[in-house]
């Protein structure tokens, strides 16, 4: 029987929420986008919660080590892919602030890193018998990515709402849009840098697995 303790159950629920977030993020209405934002926040917070519970109660499992990064990757897909798709539409309300539509190379960097890590984890588990948990650099990267995804979902909702209500010419909205837009763009830039950096750290810290003399569990 699979060890579905409370932390693992929370992770499974987070995985189940990902397709809902994906669908809501593609909607053109402010209300649905705001719902996507709050559902994303709940999913992101649950990532911290299940890890805390697992460590506090000493119930870290190999299943959890595999499910947690899987949930992180699915949460990425459920946000970054809709962001890219809506950015292809000729609608300024779906653009990144100060940037425009999300470039394809951003997805290549973000998803390319996740594919590389997944392949490496699978190889390590199958060939070396090593289940590798997410490292601290990967967690920081995921945290910044979550800041970007959450702030951009909120941006998409607020921009549509402000446009519908005729608030876009108000001075308070102008100030807020500059502040909020800066958070969105800076968090994306930092997330991209950390994506590349965390991949380099991950491979460096586990380079012993490439050696012919390494044994299961990472010991040499």
C-alpha positions in Angstrom: 0.0 0.0 0.0 1.3 3.5 -0.9 2.3 5.6 2.2 -0.3 8.3 1.7 0.2 10.1 5.1 -1.1 13.6 5.6 1.8 15.4 3.9 1.6 13.1 0.9 -2.2 13.5 0.8 -1.8 17.3 0.7 0.6 16.9 -2.2 -1.9 14.8 -4.1 -4.6 17.4 -3.6 -2.2 20.0 -4.9 -1.6 17.9 -8.0 -5.4 17.6 -8.5 -5.8 21.4 -8.3 -3.3 22.0 -11.2 -5.7 21.3 -14.1 -8.3 23.5 -12.5 -5.8 26.3 -12.3 -4.8 25.7 -15.9 -8.4 26.1 -17.1 -9.2 29.1 -15.0 -6.0 30.9 -16.0 -7.1 30.8 -19.7 -10.5 32.5 -18.9 -11.0 36.1 -20.1 -13.0 37.2 -17.1 -11.6 38.9 -14.0 -13.6 36.8 -11.6 -12.3 33.5 -12.9 -8.8 34.8 -13.0 -9.1 36.0 -9.4 -10.3 32.5 -8.5 -7.3 31.0 -10.3 -5.1 33.4 -8.2 -6.5 32.3 -4.9 -6.4 28.6 -5.9 -2.8 29.0 -6.9 -2.0 30.7 -3.6 -3.6 27.8 -1.7 -1.6 25.3 -3.8 1.7 27.2 -3.2 1.1 27.5 0.5 0.3 23.8 0.7 3.8 23.1 -0.7 5.3 24.7 2.4 2.7 23.1 4.7 3.2 19.5 3.6 7.0 19.8 3.9 6.7 21.3 7.3 4.4 18.5 8.5 6.7 15.8 7.1 9.7 17.2 8.8 8.0 18.0 12.1 6.5 14.5 12.5 9.4 12.6 10.9 7.3 11.1 8.1 9.4 12.0 5.1 8.9 9.1 2.6 10.4 8.2 -0.7 7.0 8.7 -2.2 6.8 12.2 -0.8 10.3 12.9 -2.3 8.9 12.0 -5.7 5.4 13.5 -5.4 6.5 16.9 -4.1 8.7 17.8 -7.1 6.1 16.4 -9.5 3.5 18.7 -7.9 5.9 21.6 -8.3 6.3 20.8 -12.0 2.6 20.4 -12.7 2.0 23.7 -10.9 4.5 25.3 -13.3 2.8 23.9 -16.3 -0.7 25.0 -15.1 0.5 28.6 -15.0 3.4 29.2 -17.4 1.7 27.4 -20.3 -1.5 29.5 -20.0 0.6 32.6 -19.7 2.4 31.8 -22.9 -0.8 30.9 -24.7 -2.7 34.0 -23.7 0.3 36.1 -24.7 -0.1 34.9 -28.3 -3.5 36.7 -28.4 -3.6 40.3 -29.8 -4.9 41.6 -26.4 -2.9 44.0 -24.3 -4.7 42.9 -21.2 -2.9 39.5 -21.4 0.6 41.0 -21.8 3.4 40.9 -19.3 3.9 44.4 -17.9 6.6 46.4 -19.7 7.4 43.2 -21.8 4.5 42.1 -23.9 3.7 38.5 -24.6 5.8 35.8 -22.8 8.6 34.8 -25.1 9.0 31.1 -26.0 12.6 31.0 -24.7 11.3 31.6 -21.2 9.3 28.4 -21.4 12.3 26.6 -22.9 14.4 27.6 -19.9 11.8 26.9 -17.3 10.5 23.6 -18.6 13.9 22.5 -20.0 15.3 22.6 -16.5 12.4 20.6 -15.1 12.7 18.0 -17.8 16.5 17.7 -17.2 16.0 17.2 -13.5 13.2 14.7 -14.0 15.3 12.6 -16.4 18.2 12.7 -13.9 16.0 11.8 -11.0 14.6 8.9 -12.9 18.0 7.7 -13.9 19.3 8.0 -10.4 16.4 6.0 -9.0 16.4 3.3 -11.6 20.2 2.8 -12.2 21.6 3.9 -8.8 18.8 3.3 -6.4 19.0 6.8 -5.2 15.8 8.9 -4.5 16.9 12.5 -4.6 14.8 15.1 -2.8 14.6 18.7 -4.0 17.5 20.8 -2.7 17.5 24.2 -1.1 18.4 26.1 -4.3 15.5 24.3 -6.1 13.1 25.3 -3.3 14.2 29.0 -3.5 13.7 28.8 -7.3 10.3 27.4 -6.8 9.4 30.1 -4.3 10.4 32.9 -6.6 8.6 31.3 -9.5 5.5 31.1 -7.3 5.8 34.8 -6.5 5.8 35.5 -10.3 2.9 33.2 -11.1 0.8 34.5 -8.3 1.5 38.1 -9.0 0.9 37.7 -12.7 -2.4 35.9 -12.1 -3.5 38.7 -9.8 -2.3 41.3 -12.4 -4.4 39.7 -15.2 -7.4 39.8 -13.0 -6.9 43.4 -11.7 -6.1 44.8 -15.2 -9.4 43.4 -16.6 -11.4 44.6 -13.6 -9.9 48.1 -13.7 -10.6 48.2 -17.5 -14.2 47.1 -17.1 -14.8 49.6 -14.3 -13.0 52.5 -16.0 -10.3 52.9 -13.4 -7.3 52.7 -15.6 -7.0 56.5 -15.9 -7.1 57.0 -12.1 -3.8 58.2 -10.6 -4.0 55.5 -7.9 -4.2 52.8 -10.5 -1.3 54.3 -12.4 0.9 54.1 -9.3 -0.3 50.6 -8.5 0.2 49.3 -12.0 3.8 50.5 -12.0 4.5 48.9 -8.6 2.6 45.6 -9.4 4.1 45.5 -12.9 7.6 45.9 -11.5 7.0 43.0 -9.1 5.8 40.7 -11.9 8.7 41.5 -14.2 11.5 41.4 -11.6 10.2 38.1 -10.1 10.2 36.6 -13.5 13.8 37.8 -14.2 15.0 36.4 -10.9 13.1 33.1 -11.4 14.9 32.6 -14.7 18.3 33.2 -13.2 17.6 30.9 -10.3 16.3 28.2 -12.7 19.6 28.0 -14.4 21.6 28.4 -11.2 19.6 25.7 -9.3 20.2 23.2 -12.2 23.9 23.8 -12.0 23.9 23.3 -8.2 21.7 20.2 -8.5 24.1 18.5 -11.0 27.2 19.6 -9.1 25.9 18.2 -5.7 24.9 14.9 -7.3 27.9 14.5 -9.7 29.1 11.4 -7.7 26.2 9.5 -9.2 27.8 9.7 -12.6 30.9 7.9 -11.4 31.2 4.2 -12.1 32.0 3.5 -8.5 29.0 5.1 -6.9 26.5 2.9 -5.0 22.8 3.2 -4.1 22.1 6.1 -1.7 24.8 8.3 -3.1 27.7 6.8 -1.1 31.0 6.0 -2.8 
